[in-house]
């Protein structure tokens, strides 16, 4: 059976959130609509298929 596993560590997620928080603050919120798409892309890129 195949399963999906997301290999996101604490440091990866912390750096991602800090970077986007900084970007949203610098652009006065203009970057916030793009955060969701970037988050989805980040999670998909860290997901692998595991065969059991």
N, C-alpha and C positions, 0 to 999 in steps of 0.2 A: 504494500500500500504506500502511496506517495503522500507526503504532507509538506506544507509550506512552513518554513521556520525563518523568522526575522532575526538576524544577527546584529542587533544594535546594542552597543555598549553604553554605559552611563556617560563616559567621556565624549563619545560621538554625539549623543543626543544633547548633552550640555553645551558643547561647542556650537552645534547647529542652532539651538535656541538662543544662545547669547549673540551669535552673529546676526540672526534675523531680528532680534530685539534692538540691537544697535542700528541695523539698517532701517527699521521702522522709525526709530527716534530721529535719526539723521534726516530722513526724507519726510518728516512730519506726517507719517501715516500713509504716504503714497505707495509704499512697498507692501502694505498689509494684504491687498487682494492677491498678490503673488505668493504669499506665504503658504497658503493651502496647497497650491500646485507644487511648490517646492517640497513641502512636507510629504506629499504623496510620492513624488519622484524619489526622494530620499529613502522612504520605506521600501519602495519597490526595488531599488538598487541594492538594498541590504538583505533582500529576501532570497532564500535558496530553497530548492526542492530536495527533500530528504526521503530516501527510500528505506523502508523498514522491512 
